[in-house]
Amino acid sequence: SLGNRQRGARGRVVRAYLLVALITAVVTYGSTWAVRFLAKRYNIHPAIRERDVHKLPTPRIGGIAMLVGLTAGFLAAASFGWFESIFLNPGPIWAILGAAGVIVVIGILDDLIELDWTAKMGGQMVAAWILASSGIQIVSLPIGGLTVGSFGVSLAITMFLVVLIMNAVNFIDGLDGLAAGVVGIGTFAFFVYTYLLAQQTSPTNYFSTAGLLGALVLGMVLGFLPHNWRPAKIFMGDSGSMLLGLL
């Protein structure tokens, strides 16, 4: 019956998302361990500042491991037939990975040599532009169903919101597990929303780029948190917090 087929389809979708989230979590966990090992061996950590709570030198480049986990998750999803409809047009995926790479590089430089705020903001705007110019844009605003009227306006609004959220997540990254925990909770709610929305709008295909991205971010967070739980062995740094904000 139609109802049985739909239930079977929903089960396959949930299993597919869980699998890519699990792969992302495992790769992120292993990559974070590797980054910790290399940072300790080569003393890659910033000096402790007066405002820091931790007392021992702690690496602040966890965003590298998160980016590795994100890339592995996308590669895994691309190899599965379940997500074929998403990768038919790989442009948005490449834009997400390109923007993620830019923001991780900017974050690492800021963590290690403390970039001037204008350089940091410039890097954030470049990453936001990569996303927005590729077509990943805010096309309507949740204010009485107002629709944005042009490509240029949509691009500007999207860049503003992406930069805003990147900095918001960056600002809350001040305690062990805080940024990863908050983003994890918010992303789980977003994932459920996109999954339910896909069922309503596309009864034959419940997969979406938004749903896949949500699953990947959840995997990144779950893989990183064991290393970042108090007392943290590694911090995600600006590279990680801005990456999570971007995604």
DRENPA-8341 format. One line per 8 residues: their letters; for each residue x, y, z of N, C-alpha, C, O. Coordinates in steps of 0.2 Angstrom, whole numbers, padded with zeros to 4 digits. Each point is the difference from the previous one (the first is absolute). Layout:
N
a = X,Y,Z,X,Y,Z,X,Y,Z,X,Y,Z | ...;
END
This chain:
247
slgnrqrg = 0004,-0006,0000,-0004,0006,0000,0004,0006,0000,0006,0000,0001 | -0009,0006,-0003,0004,0006,0000,0003,0002,0007,0005,0002,0001 | -0009,-0003,0004,0002,0001,0007,0006,-0004,0002,0005,0003,0003 | -0005,-0009,-0005,0006,-0004,0002,0006,0002,-0004,0006,0000,0003 | -0007,0002,-0009,0006,0002,-0004,0003,0007,0003,0006,0001,0000 | -0011,0003,0002,0003,0006,0003,0003,-0001,0006,0005,0003,0002 | -0007,-0007,0002,0003,-0002,0007,0007,-0003,-0002,0005,0001,0004 | -0005,-0005,-0009,0007,-0003,-0002,0005,0005,-0002,0006,0000,0001;
argrvvra = -0009,0005,-0005,0004,0005,-0003,0003,0004,0006,0006,0002,0000 | -0010,0000,0005,0002,0004,0005,0005,-0004,0004,0005,0003,0003 | -0006,-0009,-0002,0005,-0004,0004,0007,0000,-0004,0005,0000,0004 | -0005,-0001,-0010,0006,0001,-0004,0004,0006,0001,0006,0001,0000 | -0010,0005,-0001,0003,0006,0001,0003,0001,0007,0006,0003,0000 | -0010,-0005,0005,0003,0001,0007,0007,-0004,0000,0005,0003,0003 | -0005,-0009,-0005,0006,-0004,0000,0006,0003,-0004,0005,0000,0003 | -0007,0003,-0009,0005,0003,-0004,0003,0006,0004,0006,0001,0000;
yllvalit = -0010,0003,0003,0002,0006,0004,0005,-0002,0006,0005,0003,0001 | -0008,-0008,0002,0004,-0002,0006,0007,-0003,-0002,0005,0001,0004 | -0005,-0005,-0010,0006,-0002,-0002,0005,0005,-0001,0006,0000,0002 | -0008,0005,-0006,0005,0005,-0002,0002,0004,0006,0006,0003,0001 | -0011,-0002,0004,0002,0004,0006,0005,-0004,0004,0005,0002,0003 | -0006,-0009,-0003,0005,-0004,0004,0007,0000,-0003,0005,0000,0004 | -0005,0000,-0011,0007,0000,-0003,0003,0006,0001,0006,0001,0002 | -0010,0005,-0002,0003,0006,0002,0003,0001,0007,0005,0003,0001;
avvtygst = -0009,-0006,0003,0002,0000,0007,0006,-0004,0002,0005,0003,0003 | -0004,-0009,-0006,0006,-0004,0001,0006,0003,-0003,0005,0001,0003 | -0006,0002,-0009,0006,0004,-0004,0002,0006,0004,0006,0001,0001 | -0011,0003,0002,0001,0006,0004,0004,-0002,0006,0005,0003,0002 | -0008,-0008,0001,0004,-0003,0007,0007,-0002,-0002,0004,0003,0004 | -0003,-0007,-0009,0007,-0002,-0001,0004,0006,-0002,0006,0000,0002 | -0008,0004,-0006,0003,0006,-0003,0002,0005,0006,0006,0003,0000 | -0011,-0002,0005,0002,0004,0005,0005,-0003,0005,0005,0004,0002;
wavrflak = -0005,-0011,-0001,0006,-0003,0003,0006,0002,-0003,0005,0001,0003 | -0005,-0002,-0010,0007,0001,-0004,0002,0007,0001,0006,0001,0001 | -0011,0004,-0001,0002,0007,0000,0003,0001,0007,0005,0004,0001 | -0008,-0007,0004,0002,0001,0007,0008,-0002,0001,0004,0003,0003 | -0003,-0009,-0006,0006,-0003,0000,0006,0004,-0003,0005,0001,0003 | -0007,0001,-0009,0005,0005,-0004,0001,0006,0004,0006,0003,0000 | -0011,0000,0002,0000,0007,0004,0005,-0001,0006,0004,0004,0001 | -0005,-0010,0002,0004,-0001,0006,0007,-0001,-0002,0005,0003,0004;
rynihpai = -0004,-0007,-0009,0007,-0002,-0002,0004,0007,-0002,0006,0000,0001 | -0009,0004,-0005,0003,0006,-0003,-0002,0006,0004,0002,0006,-0003 | -0005,-0006,0009,-0001,0006,0004,-0004,0005,-0004,0001,0006,0000 | -0006,-0008,-0004,-0005,0004,-0003,-0006,0002,0004,-0005,-0003,0000 | 0007,0008,0004,-0006,0003,0004,0002,0007,0002,0006,0001,0001 | -0011,0003,0000,0001,0007,0002,0002,0001,0007,-0001,-0005,0004 | 0004,0010,-0002,0002,0002,0007,-0007,0001,0004,-0005,0002,-0003 | 0005,-0004,0009,-0006,0001,0005,0000,0007,0001,0004,0004,0002;
rerdvhkl = -0010,-0001,-0003,-0002,0007,0001,-0003,0001,0007,-0002,-0005,0003 | 0002,0011,-0001,-0003,0002,0007,-0007,-0002,0000,-0002,-0002,0006 | -0002,0003,-0011,-0007,-0001,0000,-0002,-0008,-0001,-0005,-0002,0001 | 0010,-0002,-0002,-0001,-0007,-0001,-0001,-0004,0007,0003,0002,0005 | -0008,-0007,-0006,-0001,-0003,0007,0005,-0006,0000,0001,-0002,0006 | 0001,-0001,-0011,0004,-0006,0000,0007,0002,0003,0002,0005,-0002 | 0001,-0010,0005,0007,0002,0003,0006,-0004,-0004,0005,0002,0001 | -0007,-0007,-0005,0005,-0003,-0003,0000,0001,-0008,-0006,0002,-0002;
ptpriggi = 0011,-0001,-0001,0000,0001,-0008,-0004,-0005,-0003,0001,-0006,0000 | -0006,0009,-0004,-0005,-0005,-0003,0000,0002,-0008,-0001,0006,-0001 | 0001,-0010,-0003,0000,0001,-0007,-0007,0003,-0002,-0005,-0002,0003 | 0005,0007,-0008,-0006,0003,-0002,-0002,0000,-0007,-0002,0005,-0003 | 0004,-0011,0000,-0001,-0001,-0007,-0005,-0006,-0002,0001,-0003,-0005 | -0006,0002,0009,-0004,-0006,-0001,-0004,0001,-0006,-0003,-0005,-0003 | 0002,0011,0000,-0003,0001,-0006,0002,-0004,-0006,-0003,-0002,-0004 | 0010,0001,0004,0003,-0004,-0005,-0003,-0007,0000,-0002,-0003,-0005;
amlvglta = 0001,0000,0011,-0003,-0007,0000,-0007,0000,-0002,-0003,-0005,-0003 | -0001,0010,0005,-0007,0001,-0002,0000,0000,-0008,-0005,-0003,-0003 | 0009,0007,0000,0000,0001,-0007,0001,-0007,-0003,-0003,-0002,-0005 | 0008,-0002,0007,0001,-0007,-0002,-0006,-0004,0001,-0002,-0004,-0005 | -0001,0004,0010,-0006,-0004,0001,-0006,0002,-0005,-0003,-0004,-0002 | 0002,0011,0001,-0005,0002,-0004,0002,-0002,-0007,-0005,-0003,-0004 | 0011,0003,0001,0002,-0002,-0006,-0001,-0008,-0001,-0003,-0002,-0005 | 0004,-0002,0010,-0001,-0007,0000,-0007,-0001,0000,-0002,-0005,-0004;
gflaaasf = -0002,0008,0007,-0007,-0001,0000,-0003,0002,-0007,-0004,-0004,-0002 | 0006,0009,-0001,-0002,0001,-0007,0002,-0005,-0005,-0004,-0002,-0004 | 0010,0000,0005,0002,-0006,-0005,-0003,-0006,0002,-0002,-0004,-0005 | 0000,0002,0011,-0004,-0006,0001,-0007,0001,-0003,-0002,-0005,-0003 | -0001,0010,0004,-0007,0001,-0003,0000,0000,-0007,-0004,-0003,-0003 | 0009,0006,0000,0001,0000,-0008,0001,-0008,-0002,-0002,-0001,-0006 | 0004,-0003,0010,0002,-0007,-0002,-0007,-0004,0001,0000,-0006,-0003 | -0005,0008,0006,-0006,-0003,0002,-0005,0002,-0006,-0001,0005,-0001;
gwfesifl = -0003,-0010,-0001,-0005,0001,-0005,-0006,0004,0003,-0003,0003,-0004 | 0003,-0003,0010,-0006,0003,0004,0000,0008,-0002,-0005,0003,-0001 | 0011,0000,0001,0000,0007,-0001,0002,0002,-0007,0002,0006,-0001 | -0004,-0010,-0004,0002,0001,-0007,-0004,0007,-0002,0003,0004,-0004 | -0009,-0003,0006,-0003,0006,-0002,0003,0006,0002,0000,0006,-0003 | 0004,-0006,0009,0003,0006,0003,0006,0002,-0004,0002,0005,-0002 | 0002,-0011,-0001,0006,0001,-0003,-0001,0001,-0008,0005,0000,-0003 | -0011,0000,0001,-0001,0001,-0007,0002,0007,-0002,0003,0001,-0006;
npgpiwai = -0003,0004,0010,0002,0006,0000,0005,0002,0005,-0002,0002,0006 | 0008,-0004,-0007,0005,0001,0006,0002,0007,0001,0004,0001,0005 | -0006,0004,-0008,0002,0007,0001,-0001,0002,0007,0005,0002,0003 | -0010,-0003,0000,-0001,0002,0007,0005,-0003,0005,0002,0002,0005 | -0001,-0009,-0006,0004,-0004,0004,0008,0003,-0001,0003,0001,0006 | -0001,0001,-0012,0006,0003,-0001,0001,0006,0004,0005,0002,0003 | -0011,0002,-0004,0000,0007,0003,0001,-0001,0008,0003,0004,0003 | -0007,-0008,0000,0001,-0001,0007,0007,-0002,0002,0002,0002,0005;
lgaagviv = 0001,-0007,-0008,0007,-0002,0001,0005,0005,-0001,0004,0001,0004 | -0005,0003,-0009,0004,0006,-0002,0000,0005,0006,0005,0002,0002 | -0011,0000,0000,-0001,0005,0005,0003,-0003,0007,0003,0004,0004 | -0004,-0010,-0003,0002,-0003,0006,0008,0000,0000,0003,0001,0006 | 0000,-0003,-0011,0007,0001,0000,0003,0007,0001,0005,0000,0003 | -0008,0005,-0006,0002,0007,0001,-0001,0002,0007,0005,0002,0003 | -0010,-0004,0000,-0001,0002,0007,0004,-0003,0005,0002,0002,0005 | 0000,-0009,-0006,0004,-0003,0004,0007,0003,0000,0004,0000,0005;
vigilddl = -0001,0001,-0011,0006,0003,-0001,0000,0007,0004,0005,0001,0003 | -0010,0003,-0004,0000,0007,0003,0000,-0002,0008,0004,0004,0004 | -0008,-0008,-0002,0000,-0002,0007,0006,-0002,0003,0002,0002,0006 | 0002,-0007,-0010,0007,-0002,0003,0005,0006,0000,0003,0000,0005 | -0003,0004,-0010,0004,0006,0000,-0001,0004,0006,0004,0003,0004 | -0011,-0002,-0002,-0002,0005,0005,0002,-0004,0007,0002,0004,0005 | -0003,-0010,-0005,0002,-0004,0007,0008,0000,0001,0002,0001,0006 | 0002,-0001,-0011,0007,0000,0001,0003,0006,0000,0005,0001,0004;
ieldwtak = -0007,0004,-0008,0004,0007,-0001,-0005,0006,0002,0002,0005,-0001 | -0008,-0007,0002,-0005,0006,0002,-0001,0005,-0006,0004,0005,0001 | -0008,-0007,-0006,-0001,0005,-0005,-0003,0006,0002,-0003,0001,0005 | 0004,0005,-0009,-0003,0006,0001,-0008,-0001,-0001,-0001,-0005,-0004 | -0003,0008,0007,-0007,-0002,0000,-0003,0002,-0007,-0004,-0003,-0003 | 0007,0007,-0001,-0002,0002,-0007,0002,-0006,-0004,-0004,-0002,-0005 | 0010,-0001,0006,0002,-0006,-0004,-0005,-0006,0001,-0002,-0003,-0004 | 0001,0002,0010,-0005,-0005,0002,-0007,0001,-0003,-0003,-0005,-0002;
mggqmvaa = 0001,0011,0003,-0007,0001,-0003,0000,0000,-0008,-0005,-0003,-0003 | 0011,0005,0000,0000,-0001,-0007,0000,-0008,-0002,-0003,-0001,-0005 | 0006,-0003,0009,0000,-0007,-0002,-0007,-0003,0001,-0002,-0004,-0004 | -0002,0006,0009,-0006,-0002,0002,-0005,0002,-0006,-0004,-0004,-0002 | 0005,0010,-0001,-0004,0003,-0005,0002,-0004,-0007,-0005,-0002,-0004 | 0011,0000,0003,0002,-0004,-0006,-0004,-0007,0001,-0003,-0002,-0005 | 0003,-0001,0011,-0003,-0007,0000,-0008,0001,-0001,-0003,-0004,-0003 | 0000,0009,0006,-0007,0002,-0001,-0001,0001,-0007,-0006,-0002,-0003;
wilassgi = 0010,0005,-0001,-0001,0002,-0007,0000,-0006,-0004,-0004,-0001,-0005 | 0009,-0004,0007,0000,-0006,-0004,-0007,-0004,0001,-0002,-0003,-0005 | 0000,0003,0010,-0007,-0004,0001,-0005,0004,-0004,-0004,-0003,-0004 | 0003,0010,0006,-0006,0003,-0003,0001,0001,-0008,-0005,-0001,-0003 | 0011,0002,0000,0000,0000,-0007,-0001,-0006,-0003,-0001,0000,-0006 | 0002,-0006,0009,-0002,-0006,-0003,-0007,-0002,0000,-0002,-0005,-0003 | -0002,0009,0006,-0008,-0001,0000,-0002,-0002,0006,-0006,0000,0001 | 0010,-0001,0004,-0002,-0002,0007,-0002,0007,0003,0004,0003,0004;
qivslpig = -0011,-0001,-0004,-0002,0006,0002,-0006,0000,0004,-0004,-0004,0000 | 0003,0010,0004,-0006,0001,0003,-0005,0003,-0005,0001,0006,-0003 | -0006,-0009,0001,-0005,0002,-0005,-0006,0003,0002,-0004,0003,-0003 | 0003,-0004,0010,-0006,0003,0003,0001,0001,0007,0004,-0004,0003 | -0007,0009,0000,0001,0001,0007,-0006,-0002,0004,-0006,0001,-0002 | 0007,-0003,0008,-0006,-0002,0004,-0004,0006,0004,-0001,-0001,0006 | 0000,0006,-0010,-0003,0005,0002,-0007,0001,-0004,0000,0004,-0005 | -0005,-0007,0007,-0006,0001,-0004,0001,-0003,-0007,-0004,0002,-0004;
gltvgsfg = 0008,-0007,0003,0001,-0003,-0006,0003,0004,-0005,-0001,-0001,-0006 | 0005,0006,0008,0003,0005,-0005,0005,-0003,-0004,0004,-0004,0002 | -0004,0005,-0009,0004,-0003,-0004,0005,0005,-0003,-0001,0005,-0002 | 0008,-0007,0002,0005,0004,-0002,-0001,0001,-0008,-0001,-0005,-0003 | 0002,0011,0001,-0001,0001,-0007,0005,-0001,-0005,-0002,0000,-0006 | 0008,0000,0007,0005,-0001,-0005,0006,-0004,0003,0001,-0001,0006 | 0003,-0001,-0011,0006,-0004,0001,0005,0004,0005,0003,-0003,0005 | -0002,0009,-0007,0005,0004,0004,-0002,0001,0007,0004,0000,0005;
vslaitmf = -0011,0002,-0004,-0002,0000,0007,0000,-0006,0004,0002,0000,0006 | -0003,-0006,-0009,0000,-0006,0003,0007,-0002,0002,0002,-0002,0005 | 0003,0004,-0010,0007,-0001,0002,0002,0004,0006,0004,-0003,0004 | -0005,0009,-0004,0002,0004,0006,-0003,-0002,0006,0003,0000,0005 | -0010,-0002,-0005,-0003,-0002,0006,0004,-0007,0003,0001,-0001,0006 | 0000,-0003,-0011,0003,-0007,0002,0007,0002,0003,0001,-0003,0005 | 0003,0007,-0009,0007,0001,0003,-0001,0003,0007,0004,-0002,0004 | -0008,0007,-0003,-0001,0003,0007,-0002,-0005,0005,0003,-0001,0005;
lvvlimna = -0007,-0004,-0006,-0003,-0005,0004,0006,-0005,0002,0001,-0002,0005 | 0002,0000,-0011,0005,-0005,0001,0006,0003,0005,0002,-0004,0004 | 0000,0010,-0006,0005,0003,0005,-0002,0001,0007,0004,-0001,0004 | -0010,0003,-0004,-0003,0001,0007,0000,-0006,0004,0002,0000,0006 | -0004,-0006,-0009,-0001,-0006,0004,0007,-0003,0001,0001,-0003,0006 | 0004,0004,-0010,0007,-0002,0001,0003,0003,0006,0003,-0003,0004 | -0004,0009,-0003,0002,0004,0005,-0004,-0001,0007,0003,0000,0005 | -0009,-0002,-0006,-0004,-0002,0006,0002,-0006,0003,0001,-0001,0006;
vnfidgld = 0001,-0004,-0010,0002,-0007,0003,0007,0002,0002,0002,-0003,0005 | 0002,0007,-0008,0007,0001,0002,0000,0003,0007,0004,-0001,0004 | -0009,0006,-0003,0000,0003,0007,-0002,-0004,0005,0002,0001,0006 | -0006,-0006,-0007,-0002,-0005,0006,0005,-0005,0001,-0001,-0004,0005 | 0006,0003,-0009,0005,-0005,0001,0005,0002,0005,0006,0002,-0001 | -0008,-0002,0008,0004,0002,0005,0001,-0005,0006,0004,0001,0004 | -0008,-0006,-0004,0000,-0005,0005,0000,-0007,-0004,-0002,-0001,-0005 | 0005,-0004,0009,0001,-0007,-0003,-0007,-0003,-0002,-0005,0000,0004;
glaagvvg = 0004,-0002,-0010,-0006,-0003,-0003,-0005,0005,-0002,-0006,-0003,-0002 | 0006,0009,0004,-0005,0005,-0001,-0003,0001,-0007,-0005,-0001,-0002 | 0010,0003,-0002,-0002,0001,-0007,-0002,-0006,-0004,-0005,0000,-0003 | 0009,-0006,0004,-0002,-0006,-0003,-0007,-0002,0003,-0004,-0003,-0004 | 0003,0004,0010,-0007,-0003,0003,-0006,0005,-0003,-0005,-0003,-0002 | 0006,0009,0002,-0005,0005,-0002,-0002,-0002,-0008,-0005,0000,-0002 | 0011,0000,-0002,-0001,-0002,-0007,-0003,-0006,-0001,-0004,-0001,-0004 | 0006,-0004,0008,-0003,-0007,0000,-0008,0000,0001,-0003,-0003,-0004;
igtfaffv = 0001,0006,0009,-0007,0001,0002,-0004,0003,-0006,-0005,-0002,-0002 | 0008,0008,0000,-0004,0004,-0005,0000,-0004,-0007,-0005,0000,-0003 | 0011,-0004,0002,0000,-0003,-0007,-0005,-0006,0000,-0003,-0002,-0005 | 0002,-0001,0011,-0004,-0006,0001,-0007,0002,-0002,-0004,-0003,-0004 | 0002,0009,0007,-0007,0003,-0002,-0001,0002,-0007,-0005,-0002,-0003 | 0011,0005,0000,0000,0001,-0007,-0001,-0006,-0004,-0004,0000,-0005 | 0008,-0005,0007,-0001,-0006,-0004,-0007,-0003,0000,-0002,-0002,-0005 | -0001,0001,0011,-0007,-0002,0000,-0004,0004,-0004,-0005,-0003,-0004;
ytyllaqq = 0005,0010,0004,-0004,0004,-0004,0001,-0001,-0008,-0005,-0001,-0003 | 0011,0000,0001,0001,-0001,-0007,-0002,-0007,-0002,-0003,-0001,-0006 | 0003,-0004,0010,-0002,-0006,-0001,-0008,0000,-0001,-0002,-0003,-0005 | -0001,0006,0010,-0007,0000,-0001,-0003,0004,-0006,-0005,-0001,-0003 | 0009,0007,0002,-0002,0004,-0006,0001,-0004,-0007,-0004,0001,-0004 | 0009,-0005,0004,0002,-0004,-0006,-0006,-0005,-0001,-0002,-0001,-0006 | -0001,-0002,0011,-0005,-0005,-0001,-0006,0004,-0003,-0004,-0003,-0003 | 0002,0009,0006,-0005,0004,-0003,0000,0002,-0007,-0005,0000,-0004;
tsptnyfs = 0011,0002,0002,0001,0004,-0006,0002,-0005,-0006,-0001,0001,-0006 | 0004,-0007,0008,0002,-0005,-0005,-0001,-0007,0003,0004,-0003,0002 | -0010,0001,-0004,-0002,-0007,0003,0004,-0006,-0003,-0001,-0005,0003 | 0005,0006,-0008,0003,-0006,-0003,0008,0001,0002,0003,-0005,-0002 | -0001,0010,0004,0007,0001,0002,0001,0004,0006,-0001,0006,0000 | 0003,-0009,0006,0000,0004,0006,0007,0002,0001,0002,0003,0006 | 0003,-0003,-0010,0007,0002,0001,0000,0007,-0003,-0003,0003,-0004 | 0008,0001,0008,0001,0007,-0002,0007,0002,0002,0003,-0003,0005;
tagllgal = -0001,0008,-0008,0007,0003,0002,0000,0002,0007,0005,-0001,0004 | -0011,0005,-0002,0000,0002,0007,0000,-0005,0005,0003,0000,0005 | -0007,-0006,-0007,0000,-0005,0005,0007,-0004,0000,0002,-0002,0006 | 0001,0002,-0011,0007,-0004,0000,0005,0005,0004,0004,-0003,0004 | -0004,0009,-0005,0004,0005,0003,-0001,-0001,0008,0004,0000,0004 | -0011,0000,-0002,-0001,-0001,0007,0003,-0006,0003,0002,0000,0005 | -0003,-0006,-0009,0003,-0006,0003,0007,0000,0000,0003,-0002,0005 | 0001,0006,-0010,0007,0000,0001,0002,0005,0006,0005,-0002,0003;
vlgmvlgf = -0008,0007,-0002,0002,0004,0005,-0001,-0003,0007,0004,0000,0005 | -0010,-0004,-0004,-0001,-0004,0006,0006,-0005,0001,0002,-0001,0005 | 0000,-0002,-0011,0006,-0005,0001,0006,0004,0002,0004,-0003,0004 | -0003,0009,-0007,0006,0003,0002,0000,0002,0007,0005,-0001,0004 | -0010,0003,-0001,-0001,0002,0007,0001,-0006,0004,0004,0001,0005 | -0007,-0006,-0006,0000,-0006,0004,0007,-0003,0000,0003,-0003,0005 | 0001,0003,-0011,0007,-0002,0000,0005,0004,0004,0005,-0002,0002 | -0007,0009,-0002,0005,0005,0003,-0001,0000,0008,0004,0001,0004;
lphnwrpa = -0011,-0001,-0002,-0001,0001,0007,0004,-0004,0005,0002,0002,0005 | -0001,-0009,-0006,0004,-0004,0005,0006,0003,0001,0003,-0001,0006 | 0001,0005,-0011,0006,0003,0001,-0001,0007,0004,0005,0002,0003 | -0011,0001,-0004,-0001,0006,0003,-0003,0001,0006,-0002,0005,0003 | 0000,-0011,0000,-0004,-0001,0006,0005,0002,0006,0006,-0001,0000 | -0009,0005,0005,0004,0002,0005,0003,-0005,0004,-0003,-0005,0002 | 0010,0005,-0001,0004,0005,-0002,0002,-0001,-0007,0003,-0005,-0002 | -0003,0010,-0003,0001,-0001,-0007,0007,-0001,-0001,0005,0003,0003;
kifmgdsg = -0004,-0008,-0008,0007,-0002,-0002,0002,0004,-0006,0006,0001,-0002 | -0011,0002,-0002,0001,0004,-0005,-0006,0005,-0001,-0006,-0002,0002 | 0007,0008,-0005,-0005,0005,-0001,-0001,0000,-0008,0004,-0001,-0004 | -0010,0002,0002,-0002,0001,-0007,0003,0006,-0003,0002,0000,-0006 | -0001,0005,0010,0003,0006,-0002,-0004,0004,-0005,-0006,-0002,-0001 | 0008,0008,-0001,-0004,0004,-0005,-0001,-0004,-0006,-0006,0000,-0004 | 0010,-0005,0002,-0001,-0004,-0006,-0006,-0004,0000,-0004,-0001,-0004 | 0003,-0002,0010,-0005,-0005,0001,-0007,0004,0002,-0005,-0002,-0003;
smllgll = 0006,0007,0007,-0007,0004,0001,-0002,0003,-0006,-0007,0000,-0001 | 0011,0003,-0003,-0003,0004,-0006,-0002,-0005,-0005,-0005,0001,-0004 | 0008,-0007,0004,-0002,-0005,-0005,-0007,-0003,0002,-0004,0000,-0004 | 0003,-0001,0011,-0007,-0002,0002,-0005,0006,-0002,-0006,-0002,-0002 | 0008,0008,0004,-0005,0005,-0002,-0001,0001,-0007,-0006,0001,-0002 | 0011,-0002,-0002,-0001,0000,-0008,-0005,-0005,-0002,-0005,0001,-0004 | 0006,-0007,0007,-0004,-0006,-0002,-0007,0001,0002,-0005,-0005,-0001;
END
